[in-house]
Amino acid sequence: MIYDGVIGYEFSPKWNAWTRYHNEHKTSYNFSLGQPGFAKEWRTGVAWKPDDRNAVTMVHQYNADHGSPYYGNYSTAFSWVHRFCCEVLTISYQNITTIKMNGMSNLIY
């Protein structure tokens, strides 16, 4: 059984925020690209679009599964997206913090 809900609010044409809760009682890792990494996950995010070609986002991921060794604040990701006429450039920085990992950072482009 899977429960998944998203609530979002657009403050203006340039600013919006959202929150998402995901609860999955049976997790299958087959073909899980883009799916939540935990059985119970809470995400919040904010996006700013200064123009029609650029966007800056911040997404915070929280593991709400008390039985998981990674329970608690899991990661915060900052991304900049620039849309060219035919291509998209994305640069992201992700800070992963768990009890087992003292801190790990990724720069993805």
Helices and strands as residue ranges (DSSP letters): E 2-10, E 15-24, E 40-48, E 54-63, E 72-83, E 88-96, E 104-108
